[in-house]
Amino acid sequence: MNGRLLIFTFCVLTLAVGTVHGQSGDMLTPPQMIELMNASNVTYLLEGAPADSLEQVAIQNLFVRQRAYTPNPKVAKNGEVSSWSWPGLTQEIAEAAEKDFGSGDMNAARADYRKILATSPDCYLAIANIGDCYLKDGNTDSAIGYYAKSIAINPIDYLPYYYKADALYRAKRFEQSRQAMIDVLTLRPRYAGALRQLRGMPQLGVTVHDSLFAPKGYAEQTAKGILVKFPFDSAHAAWMGYAIGKALWLGEPAHRRSLTGSETMSWSLQHETECLGALIASYETTRGTQAHQPDLEMLEAVTSDGLLSAYILYEIGSRLDEDIMLTVGPNVRDNVRKYVEKFIMPKP
């Protein structure tokens, strides 16, 4: 395909596009991206392909997992995430408790966990497991109380929230159960177990969305230059803006520095904001030539609500770093929680 013609076409389509909510002055609009690309000494190779064929390749290209989720997490003051472990010599007692639980002897299991708490009163897993024993006995009120105590000690582990949501649902406290499930997906974005569980909780009255982001464009370094892949059909023209944003991140170290203060090619919230801003702006300008795209209209709504950063952390950042929500500040976590409640498990 003719790269110059494609760039010209894209430039005409997006000529009047400005910034969208959430973009700073250092982030480029689509026309500015074209200007930088045309002025660059870097070779950019534009290549169109059917939109459907790009999605899976784009996901594999863009979302290479850098860190898997840390089970039973704890966060040190320096931000380092590690797995919590049974304190002292309690591992043997915990194993005995598990055997008692498995055999159905809830009294013996509770007694085992209380032995642990006698010497380690902040052992949040022992507290949560006592809650499991009460839930197994059908005592939902006691179970909920123990899960709440566990959460108070370690509020970043999603599991006690998950157990609490189940207990609340069994107790027919549906709104509280819904809120607990929002907490689960805030701490563990895109967690398949929670999304599956939600579909089995009809009384919560929510619609469940697995994921709202399916990229249809990307860029990669090749021996001949930076290859920019995007849909060639006008129905998905907006994705060209996203793909060009990805290409400039690879090819223009000075631009990386202007966005992040560093030329390092690591993942960046600012970069994702720029690429998605270009996607939204292009979609708004070319809407009349494109098929109805619910995912992009949802993205517009997210951006309008001021939740674009939350969307990026939930939908994109968590694919790269599954611990990403464990070290963010409370305001960031609150915004992701708002995103989950309104867009991942909304009430009709």
Summary of the structure (lengths in Angstrom):
residues: 348
radius of gyration: 24.1
end to end distance: 44.6
largest distance: 75.0
contacts: 1134
relative contact order: 0.15
helix: 61%
strand: 7%
